Amino acid sequence: MAIRNKRLPVSEANGHQFVNNEAEVNVFNGEMYPAGFPFGGCRICGQHPTYEVIEEAAHVQEPCSHPDGITTTITLSVPSGKLLVSDNLRPVYNWGDDALVDYNCVLGRDRAIKAMAAIGCAFGPASDRSLGLYRTEQDRYIIATPWIDFDNDETPSIPEETCLAQICTDIWSYAIADYEHWLSMGGDPETLDSGDTIVNVTPGTYQFVHHSGERGFDLDSDETVIFAHVERVA
């Protein structure tokens, strides 16, 4: 078994974001790994870096391919005017894992979102906190987790009356599709349960702008956490 010899501070992360806030690397028998190894790949691109030691500090040699994170934008056709809102629309919609980068990094999740959009599902990662689809104005929505101040009046940061669908967070995701398309792909209405909601919207094409891959996205914010903006664009 490898023995940890020492730790070195990371003075140049080259755009990568690692466990332990990019602060340190562990040195094992002359090999260097981000603190938190084996979960030490870059949170953005998934790359396991190589280092150069300069003045008793580690410098990452290869730059991150997406140093600012990724804002993923997809579109979803909703000709029926009915959105099926759920946390999980598999097996009707599913991506091929073999074609993806590690889902645990932002780049992998970006590819998963795009792969699902290509087959008719607006999919996105979430957290384990309360999640919902909220109307902000005509033909505009957000997928968000409201902030609730339990120490005061417990009033959520988003008006409850604007919530069109609550989304279960057991598997930390949301999945939305045109209801008629879901049926045409083999969806069985008998499999729907209380965690699935059909929402009436204006027929058209909807754009989903996913924010959870952006650098600085804060799941633990004391404000509303917006995972995606949704609006009808055509």
LUMKOLKOL-257584 format. One line per 10 residues: number of its first residue (from 1); their letters; for each residue x, y, z of N, C-alpha, C. Coordinates in nm, 3 decimals. Layout:
NUM	A	X,Y,Z,X,Y,Z,X,Y,Z ~ ...
This chain:
1	MAIRNKRLPV	0.086,-0.119,0.000,0.000,0.000,0.000,0.089,0.124,0.000 ~ 0.050,0.222,-0.082,0.128,0.345,-0.088,0.119,0.420,0.044 ~ 0.227,0.485,0.079,0.233,0.560,0.204,0.240,0.708,0.172 ~ 0.154,0.785,0.238,0.157,0.929,0.216,0.283,0.987,0.278 ~ 0.357,1.061,0.198,0.480,1.120,0.246,0.457,1.262,0.298 ~ 0.383,1.342,0.223,0.361,1.479,0.266,0.251,1.542,0.182 ~ 0.217,1.666,0.215,0.124,1.743,0.136,0.193,1.868,0.085 ~ 0.150,1.913,-0.032,0.202,2.037,-0.088,0.085,2.129,-0.122 ~ 0.101,2.258,-0.100,-0.004,2.351,-0.144,-0.007,2.360,-0.296 ~ -0.125,2.385,-0.352,-0.139,2.408,-0.495,-0.140,2.559,-0.517
11	SEANGHQFVN	-0.036,2.610,-0.579,-0.029,2.754,-0.602,-0.078,2.792,-0.741 ~ -0.093,2.693,-0.830,-0.146,2.721,-0.965,-0.231,2.603,-1.009 ~ -0.365,2.623,-1.011,-0.457,2.515,-1.049,-0.485,2.513,-1.198 ~ -0.443,2.617,-1.272,-0.457,2.623,-1.417,-0.603,2.608,-1.460 ~ -0.694,2.666,-1.383,-0.835,2.667,-1.418,-0.915,2.551,-1.364 ~ -0.849,2.449,-1.312,-0.920,2.332,-1.260,-0.981,2.364,-1.123 ~ -1.077,2.283,-1.086,-1.140,2.294,-0.954,-1.139,2.157,-0.892 ~ -1.073,2.145,-0.778,-1.056,2.016,-0.714,-1.121,2.012,-0.577 ~ -1.127,1.892,-0.521,-1.171,1.873,-0.384,-1.079,1.954,-0.292 ~ -1.134,1.998,-0.182,-1.058,2.076,-0.083,-1.018,2.213,-0.138
21	NEAEVNVFNG	-1.106,2.267,-0.226,-1.088,2.404,-0.275,-0.951,2.429,-0.339 ~ -0.902,2.326,-0.409,-0.778,2.340,-0.486,-0.659,2.371,-0.396 ~ -0.667,2.341,-0.267,-0.567,2.392,-0.175,-0.441,2.306,-0.167 ~ -0.456,2.173,-0.181,-0.344,2.086,-0.153,-0.341,1.965,-0.245 ~ -0.223,1.905,-0.254,-0.211,1.772,-0.313,-0.144,1.681,-0.212 ~ -0.180,1.553,-0.219,-0.114,1.453,-0.138,-0.002,1.391,-0.220 ~ 0.110,1.363,-0.157,0.222,1.299,-0.223,0.234,1.156,-0.170 ~ 0.217,1.058,-0.260,0.226,0.917,-0.224,0.343,0.856,-0.300 ~ 0.447,0.822,-0.227,0.563,0.756,-0.289,0.609,0.826,-0.417 ~ 0.612,0.957,-0.412,0.662,1.034,-0.525,0.556,1.072,-0.627
31	EMYPAGFPFG	0.435,1.016,-0.617,0.324,1.052,-0.707,0.234,1.151,-0.635 ~ 0.177,1.247,-0.713,0.094,1.351,-0.653,-0.050,1.342,-0.701 ~ -0.143,1.358,-0.606,-0.285,1.351,-0.634,-0.355,1.465,-0.560 ~ -0.465,1.518,-0.618,-0.540,1.621,-0.545,-0.588,1.567,-0.411 ~ -0.594,1.652,-0.310,-0.647,1.612,-0.180,-0.788,1.558,-0.201 ~ -0.817,1.447,-0.135,-0.946,1.382,-0.154,-0.939,1.264,-0.248 ~ -0.821,1.235,-0.305,-0.805,1.120,-0.392,-0.861,0.995,-0.324 ~ -0.935,0.905,-0.395,-0.942,0.894,-0.540,-1.048,0.979,-0.608 ~ -1.120,1.062,-0.532,-1.221,1.148,-0.593,-1.158,1.283,-0.626 ~ -1.039,1.278,-0.686,-0.961,1.399,-0.701,-0.955,1.456,-0.839
41	GCRICGQHPT	-1.036,1.407,-0.933,-1.037,1.468,-1.065,-1.098,1.606,-1.060 ~ -1.074,1.684,-1.163,-1.131,1.819,-1.170,-1.283,1.809,-1.170 ~ -1.346,1.891,-1.089,-1.493,1.890,-1.081,-1.556,1.941,-1.210 ~ -1.480,2.013,-1.290,-1.536,2.069,-1.414,-1.516,1.974,-1.531 ~ -1.390,1.943,-1.564,-1.361,1.863,-1.683,-1.337,1.716,-1.654 ~ -1.320,1.679,-1.526,-1.298,1.539,-1.491,-1.155,1.493,-1.503 ~ -1.066,1.577,-1.553,-0.928,1.538,-1.578,-0.852,1.517,-1.447 ~ -0.771,1.411,-1.443,-0.677,1.391,-1.333,-0.545,1.452,-1.376 ~ -0.502,1.556,-1.309,-0.391,1.636,-1.360,-0.253,1.577,-1.332 ~ -0.156,1.633,-1.399,-0.017,1.611,-1.363,0.038,1.743,-1.310
51	YEVIEEAAHV	0.141,1.732,-1.225,0.191,1.849,-1.154,0.340,1.870,-1.179 ~ 0.379,1.992,-1.161,0.520,2.028,-1.154,0.541,2.099,-1.021 ~ 0.646,2.062,-0.949,0.674,2.125,-0.821,0.767,2.243,-0.843 ~ 0.721,2.359,-0.801,0.800,2.482,-0.812,0.800,2.549,-0.674 ~ 0.917,2.563,-0.618,0.933,2.630,-0.489,0.840,2.572,-0.383 ~ 0.847,2.439,-0.370,0.771,2.367,-0.267,0.620,2.386,-0.280 ~ 0.573,2.406,-0.402,0.428,2.414,-0.429,0.399,2.341,-0.559 ~ 0.277,2.290,-0.573,0.237,2.215,-0.691,0.170,2.306,-0.792 ~ 0.210,2.294,-0.918,0.149,2.366,-1.029,0.088,2.264,-1.124 ~ -0.041,2.279,-1.155,-0.105,2.191,-1.253,-0.054,2.227,-1.392
61	QEPCSHPDGI	-0.013,2.126,-1.468,0.048,2.153,-1.596,-0.053,2.176,-1.709 ~ -0.159,2.092,-1.715,-0.255,2.104,-1.825,-0.369,2.197,-1.785 ~ -0.410,2.290,-1.872,-0.522,2.379,-1.838,-0.655,2.305,-1.843 ~ -0.749,2.350,-1.762,-0.886,2.297,-1.768,-0.950,2.339,-1.899 ~ -1.025,2.249,-1.960,-1.089,2.281,-2.088,-1.206,2.378,-2.071 ~ -1.261,2.390,-1.951,-1.374,2.478,-1.925,-1.354,2.549,-1.790 ~ -1.259,2.640,-1.782,-1.226,2.700,-1.652,-1.339,2.780,-1.588 ~ -1.433,2.828,-1.667,-1.546,2.904,-1.613,-1.668,2.816,-1.588 ~ -1.651,2.686,-1.602,-1.767,2.598,-1.593,-1.843,2.596,-1.724 ~ -1.962,2.539,-1.723,-2.041,2.524,-1.846,-2.185,2.565,-1.819
71	TTTITLSVPS	-2.236,2.654,-1.902,-2.380,2.683,-1.906,-2.437,2.604,-2.022 ~ -2.522,2.508,-1.992,-2.574,2.418,-2.095,-2.711,2.465,-2.141 ~ -2.726,2.486,-2.271,-2.852,2.532,-2.328,-2.905,2.430,-2.427 ~ -3.029,2.391,-2.407,-3.094,2.296,-2.500,-3.235,2.346,-2.531 ~ -3.297,2.287,-2.631,-3.437,2.320,-2.660,-3.521,2.194,-2.656 ~ -3.649,2.212,-2.628,-3.744,2.102,-2.621,-3.870,2.141,-2.696 ~ -3.909,2.059,-2.790,-4.032,2.084,-2.865,-4.152,2.033,-2.785 ~ -4.252,2.120,-2.767,-4.371,2.084,-2.689,-4.496,2.115,-2.772 ~ -4.517,2.042,-2.881,-4.633,2.071,-2.966,-4.766,2.042,-2.899 ~ -4.769,1.952,-2.803,-4.896,1.917,-2.738,-4.941,2.022,-2.638
81	GKLLVSDNLR	-4.848,2.107,-2.594,-4.882,2.202,-2.488,-4.896,2.137,-2.352 ~ -4.841,2.016,-2.339,-4.846,1.944,-2.211,-4.705,1.900,-2.175 ~ -4.655,1.948,-2.062,-4.526,1.907,-2.011,-4.545,1.798,-1.907 ~ -4.475,1.688,-1.925,-4.469,1.586,-1.821,-4.346,1.616,-1.735 ~ -4.368,1.650,-1.609,-4.260,1.693,-1.519,-4.238,1.583,-1.415 ~ -4.113,1.537,-1.405,-4.080,1.425,-1.318,-3.936,1.439,-1.271 ~ -3.893,1.344,-1.189,-3.751,1.336,-1.156,-3.682,1.234,-1.244 ~ -3.761,1.144,-1.304,-3.701,1.032,-1.376,-3.797,0.981,-1.483 ~ -3.758,0.998,-1.610,-3.841,0.947,-1.720,-3.773,0.830,-1.791 ~ -3.676,0.769,-1.725,-3.620,0.646,-1.776,-3.712,0.530,-1.741
91	PVYNWGDDAL	-3.723,0.425,-1.822,-3.639,0.392,-1.937,-3.683,0.452,-2.070 ~ -3.792,0.529,-2.072,-3.836,0.586,-2.201,-3.728,0.675,-2.260 ~ -3.666,0.758,-2.176,-3.555,0.843,-2.220,-3.431,0.806,-2.140 ~ -3.324,0.775,-2.209,-3.200,0.741,-2.140,-3.083,0.768,-2.233 ~ -2.968,0.802,-2.175,-2.850,0.824,-2.258,-2.760,0.702,-2.249 ~ -2.670,0.690,-2.348,-2.575,0.580,-2.348,-2.453,0.615,-2.265 ~ -2.436,0.550,-2.152,-2.326,0.583,-2.062,-2.190,0.572,-2.129 ~ -2.176,0.481,-2.225,-2.045,0.460,-2.286,-1.997,0.582,-2.363 ~ -2.090,0.668,-2.403,-2.053,0.784,-2.484,-2.020,0.906,-2.400 ~ -2.028,0.894,-2.267,-2.016,1.010,-2.181,-1.884,1.015,-2.105
101	VDYNCVLGRD	-1.847,1.137,-2.068,-1.742,1.156,-1.970,-1.803,1.124,-1.833 ~ -1.722,1.111,-1.732,-1.769,1.084,-1.596,-1.881,1.180,-1.557 ~ -1.997,1.125,-1.521,-2.112,1.207,-1.483,-2.085,1.288,-1.358 ~ -1.984,1.251,-1.279,-1.954,1.324,-1.157,-1.886,1.458,-1.183 ~ -1.850,1.486,-1.307,-1.792,1.616,-1.339,-1.891,1.696,-1.424 ~ -1.870,1.826,-1.431,-1.961,1.915,-1.505,-1.966,1.877,-1.653 ~ -1.852,1.846,-1.713,-1.850,1.811,-1.855,-1.933,1.687,-1.883 ~ -1.925,1.589,-1.795,-2.006,1.469,-1.811,-2.154,1.497,-1.800 ~ -2.193,1.583,-1.706,-2.334,1.618,-1.691,-2.382,1.701,-1.810 ~ -2.296,1.788,-1.862,-2.330,1.865,-1.982,-2.363,1.772,-2.097
111	RAIKAMAAIG	-2.283,1.669,-2.116,-2.307,1.575,-2.225,-2.432,1.491,-2.202 ~ -2.458,1.458,-2.075,-2.580,1.384,-2.044,-2.704,1.468,-2.075 ~ -2.702,1.596,-2.037,-2.814,1.686,-2.066,-2.839,1.694,-2.215 ~ -2.732,1.709,-2.294,-2.746,1.721,-2.439,-2.791,1.590,-2.502 ~ -2.742,1.478,-2.451,-2.784,1.349,-2.503,-2.932,1.325,-2.478 ~ -2.980,1.364,-2.361,-3.122,1.349,-2.331,-3.207,1.443,-2.416 ~ -3.159,1.565,-2.436,-3.234,1.660,-2.519,-3.249,1.609,-2.661 ~ -3.146,1.540,-2.711,-3.149,1.490,-2.847,-3.257,1.385,-2.869 ~ -3.302,1.321,-2.762,-3.407,1.221,-2.775,-3.540,1.268,-2.717 ~ -3.547,1.400,-2.682,-3.677,1.457,-2.646,-3.703,1.477,-2.499
121	CAFGPASDRS	-3.598,1.484,-2.417,-3.618,1.501,-2.273,-3.528,1.612,-2.221 ~ -3.587,1.709,-2.151,-3.510,1.814,-2.084,-3.473,1.762,-1.946 ~ -3.351,1.714,-1.935,-3.302,1.651,-1.813,-3.197,1.741,-1.749 ~ -3.186,1.735,-1.616,-3.081,1.810,-1.550,-3.054,1.759,-1.411 ~ -2.931,1.776,-1.362,-2.898,1.737,-1.225,-2.955,1.836,-1.125 ~ -2.980,1.790,-1.004,-3.033,1.875,-0.898,-2.966,1.834,-0.768 ~ -3.022,1.879,-0.657,-2.974,1.838,-0.525,-3.083,1.757,-0.458 ~ -3.066,1.730,-0.330,-3.166,1.652,-0.257,-3.264,1.740,-0.182 ~ -3.262,1.870,-0.212,-3.354,1.963,-0.146,-3.479,1.983,-0.231 ~ -3.579,2.045,-0.172,-3.705,2.071,-0.241,-3.683,2.136,-0.376
131	LGLYRTEQDR	-3.754,2.087,-0.478,-3.735,2.135,-0.615,-3.871,2.149,-0.681 ~ -3.884,2.248,-0.768,-4.011,2.265,-0.837,-3.997,2.342,-0.966 ~ -4.102,2.335,-1.047,-4.114,2.416,-1.168,-4.205,2.533,-1.133 ~ -4.153,2.655,-1.151,-4.225,2.776,-1.111,-4.244,2.868,-1.231 ~ -4.364,2.926,-1.242,-4.388,3.026,-1.347,-4.342,3.162,-1.296 ~ -4.263,3.232,-1.378,-4.217,3.366,-1.342,-4.295,3.473,-1.418 ~ -4.334,3.442,-1.540,-4.422,3.528,-1.619,-4.475,3.445,-1.734 ~ -4.552,3.506,-1.825,-4.611,3.430,-1.934,-4.504,3.360,-2.016 ~ -4.516,3.226,-2.025,-4.426,3.142,-2.105,-4.282,3.144,-2.054 ~ -4.262,3.182,-1.929,-4.129,3.179,-1.869,-4.136,3.111,-1.733
141	YIIATPWIDF	-4.035,3.029,-1.705,-4.037,2.947,-1.586,-3.896,2.933,-1.530 ~ -3.887,2.883,-1.408,-3.759,2.842,-1.351,-3.777,2.705,-1.287 ~ -3.669,2.627,-1.289,-3.661,2.505,-1.210,-3.571,2.540,-1.093 ~ -3.626,2.538,-0.973,-3.555,2.601,-0.863,-3.588,2.536,-0.729 ~ -3.497,2.562,-0.635,-3.517,2.528,-0.494,-3.534,2.658,-0.417 ~ -3.649,2.681,-0.358,-3.668,2.806,-0.281,-3.592,2.802,-0.149 ~ -3.550,2.919,-0.105,-3.490,2.930,0.027,-3.601,2.948,0.129 ~ -3.594,2.873,0.237,-3.694,2.884,0.344,-3.620,2.916,0.473 ~ -3.655,3.028,0.533,-3.592,3.070,0.658,-3.668,3.008,0.775 ~ -3.623,2.894,0.821,-3.693,2.822,0.926,-3.679,2.891,1.062
151	DNDETPSIPE	-3.585,2.985,1.072,-3.567,3.055,1.200,-3.665,3.171,1.218 ~ -3.732,3.209,1.109,-3.825,3.320,1.117,-3.965,3.275,1.076 ~ -4.017,3.329,0.968,-4.158,3.300,0.937,-4.177,3.180,0.847 ~ -4.067,3.114,0.804,-4.073,2.995,0.719,-4.143,3.021,0.586 ~ -4.144,3.145,0.542,-4.202,3.178,0.412,-4.101,3.149,0.303 ~ -4.135,3.067,0.203,-4.039,3.036,0.097,-4.007,3.160,0.014 ~ -3.888,3.160,-0.047,-3.844,3.275,-0.125,-3.915,3.287,-0.259 ~ -3.988,3.184,-0.299,-4.068,3.189,-0.422,-4.214,3.170,-0.381 ~ -4.305,3.254,-0.430,-4.447,3.238,-0.392,-4.498,3.097,-0.426 ~ -4.560,3.034,-0.329,-4.607,2.897,-0.348,-4.707,2.886,-0.462
161	ETCLAQICTD	-4.785,2.991,-0.485,-4.888,2.984,-0.589,-4.830,2.980,-0.729 ~ -4.700,3.011,-0.744,-4.638,3.005,-0.877,-4.580,2.867,-0.907 ~ -4.586,2.776,-0.810,-4.532,2.640,-0.831,-4.631,2.557,-0.912 ~ -4.588,2.512,-1.028,-4.673,2.431,-1.115,-4.652,2.282,-1.094 ~ -4.534,2.245,-1.043,-4.504,2.104,-1.021,-4.395,2.090,-0.917 ~ -4.418,2.009,-0.816,-4.314,1.971,-0.723,-4.240,1.851,-0.783 ~ -4.108,1.850,-0.770,-4.027,1.745,-0.829,-3.957,1.668,-0.718 ~ -3.975,1.536,-0.716,-3.908,1.452,-0.618,-3.757,1.462,-0.640 ~ -3.681,1.461,-0.531,-3.535,1.474,-0.542,-3.461,1.349,-0.494 ~ -3.529,1.235,-0.492,-3.465,1.113,-0.443,-3.342,1.076,-0.525
171	IWSYAIADYE	-3.346,1.103,-0.657,-3.230,1.068,-0.740,-3.158,1.194,-0.791 ~ -3.187,1.307,-0.728,-3.111,1.431,-0.754,-3.116,1.471,-0.902 ~ -3.234,1.473,-0.959,-3.245,1.515,-1.099,-3.388,1.558,-1.129 ~ -3.405,1.620,-1.245,-3.537,1.648,-1.298,-3.540,1.607,-1.444 ~ -3.659,1.572,-1.492,-3.676,1.528,-1.629,-3.812,1.576,-1.678 ~ -3.812,1.643,-1.794,-3.933,1.704,-1.847,-3.944,1.670,-1.996 ~ -4.062,1.632,-2.039,-4.083,1.596,-2.180,-4.222,1.638,-2.224 ~ -4.240,1.648,-2.355,-4.373,1.665,-2.410,-4.452,1.537,-2.381 ~ -4.568,1.552,-2.320,-4.644,1.435,-2.276,-4.679,1.343,-2.392 ~ -4.724,1.399,-2.504,-4.761,1.316,-2.618,-4.640,1.246,-2.678
181	HWLSMGGDPE	-4.525,1.314,-2.677,-4.403,1.248,-2.727,-4.364,1.133,-2.636 ~ -4.377,1.154,-2.505,-4.349,1.047,-2.410,-4.437,0.925,-2.436 ~ -4.565,0.950,-2.463,-4.656,0.840,-2.495,-4.613,0.769,-2.623 ~ -4.574,0.847,-2.724,-4.535,0.788,-2.853,-4.407,0.705,-2.842 ~ -4.326,0.733,-2.740,-4.201,0.660,-2.719,-4.221,0.537,-2.631 ~ -4.347,0.510,-2.596,-4.376,0.391,-2.516,-4.410,0.419,-2.373 ~ -4.425,0.546,-2.336,-4.461,0.578,-2.200,-4.599,0.525,-2.164 ~ -4.611,0.471,-2.044,-4.736,0.412,-1.998,-4.796,0.499,-1.887 ~ -4.912,0.560,-1.910,-4.973,0.644,-1.806,-4.994,0.572,-1.674 ~ -5.007,0.440,-1.679,-5.028,0.364,-1.556,-4.905,0.366,-1.465
191	TLDSGDTIVN	-4.789,0.401,-1.521,-4.667,0.404,-1.440,-4.647,0.538,-1.370 ~ -4.727,0.639,-1.405,-4.712,0.769,-1.341,-4.765,0.764,-1.198 ~ -4.702,0.842,-1.111,-4.747,0.844,-0.972,-4.759,0.987,-0.923 ~ -4.773,1.005,-0.794,-4.797,1.137,-0.738,-4.678,1.231,-0.756 ~ -4.561,1.176,-0.787,-4.445,1.260,-0.809,-4.432,1.310,-0.951 ~ -4.524,1.270,-1.038,-4.524,1.313,-1.178,-4.641,1.407,-1.202 ~ -4.616,1.515,-1.276,-4.719,1.618,-1.298,-4.726,1.653,-1.445 ~ -4.847,1.667,-1.496,-4.868,1.717,-1.632,-4.907,1.864,-1.621 ~ -4.828,1.951,-1.683,-4.847,2.095,-1.676,-4.887,2.147,-1.813 ~ -4.994,2.224,-1.819,-5.038,2.284,-1.946,-4.959,2.412,-1.972
201	VTPGTYQFVH	-4.899,2.420,-2.091,-4.823,2.538,-2.132,-4.863,2.575,-2.274 ~ -4.816,2.690,-2.320,-4.839,2.729,-2.458,-4.759,2.637,-2.550 ~ -4.822,2.575,-2.649,-4.744,2.490,-2.741,-4.632,2.569,-2.807 ~ -4.520,2.501,-2.830,-4.408,2.567,-2.895,-4.276,2.502,-2.860 ~ -4.168,2.572,-2.889,-4.034,2.525,-2.857,-3.983,2.601,-2.734 ~ -3.934,2.526,-2.637,-3.888,2.585,-2.512,-3.736,2.570,-2.498 ~ -3.674,2.677,-2.454,-3.530,2.676,-2.430,-3.505,2.657,-2.281 ~ -3.416,2.565,-2.249,-3.374,2.540,-2.110,-3.228,2.581,-2.097 ~ -3.201,2.674,-2.008,-3.064,2.717,-1.980,-3.028,2.664,-1.843 ~ -2.939,2.565,-1.841,-2.902,2.496,-1.718,-2.781,2.565,-1.654
211	HSGERGFDLD	-2.792,2.596,-1.525,-2.689,2.675,-1.458,-2.601,2.596,-1.361 ~ -2.637,2.473,-1.330,-2.567,2.403,-1.222,-2.422,2.371,-1.255 ~ -2.385,2.379,-1.383,-2.247,2.354,-1.421,-2.159,2.477,-1.420 ~ -2.216,2.591,-1.390,-2.139,2.715,-1.390,-2.048,2.722,-1.268 ~ -1.930,2.771,-1.288,-1.838,2.786,-1.176,-1.896,2.888,-1.078 ~ -1.898,2.855,-0.953,-1.956,2.944,-0.853,-2.101,2.913,-0.821 ~ -2.164,2.819,-0.895,-2.301,2.779,-0.863,-2.304,2.723,-0.722 ~ -2.395,2.774,-0.640,-2.395,2.742,-0.497,-2.522,2.670,-0.457 ~ -2.511,2.540,-0.434,-2.626,2.462,-0.391,-2.676,2.503,-0.254 ~ -2.588,2.560,-0.174,-2.622,2.591,-0.035,-2.648,2.739,-0.014
221	SDETVIFAHV	-2.681,2.808,-0.121,-2.707,2.951,-0.111,-2.823,2.981,-0.016 ~ -2.816,3.097,0.051,-2.926,3.142,0.136,-3.031,3.217,0.056 ~ -3.028,3.200,-0.076,-3.129,3.257,-0.164,-3.186,3.146,-0.251 ~ -3.280,3.180,-0.336,-3.334,3.083,-0.429,-3.223,3.025,-0.516 ~ -3.218,2.892,-0.526,-3.120,2.825,-0.612,-3.190,2.790,-0.743 ~ -3.149,2.855,-0.851,-3.212,2.834,-0.982,-3.126,2.738,-1.064 ~ -3.179,2.620,-1.088,-3.107,2.522,-1.168,-3.122,2.550,-1.317 ~ -3.235,2.602,-1.359,-3.254,2.627,-1.501,-3.359,2.737,-1.522 ~ -3.335,2.819,-1.624,-3.437,2.911,-1.675,-3.501,2.846,-1.797 ~ -3.631,2.859,-1.807,-3.706,2.798,-1.917,-3.794,2.904,-1.981
231	ERVA	-3.792,2.913,-2.112,-3.883,3.007,-2.179,-3.918,2.957,-2.318 ~ -4.038,2.995,-2.364,-4.080,2.960,-2.500,-4.011,3.054,-2.598 ~ -3.943,2.997,-2.694,-3.865,3.077,-2.789,-3.918,3.070,-2.931 ~ -4.011,2.980,-2.957,-4.068,2.968,-3.092,-4.203,2.900,-3.083
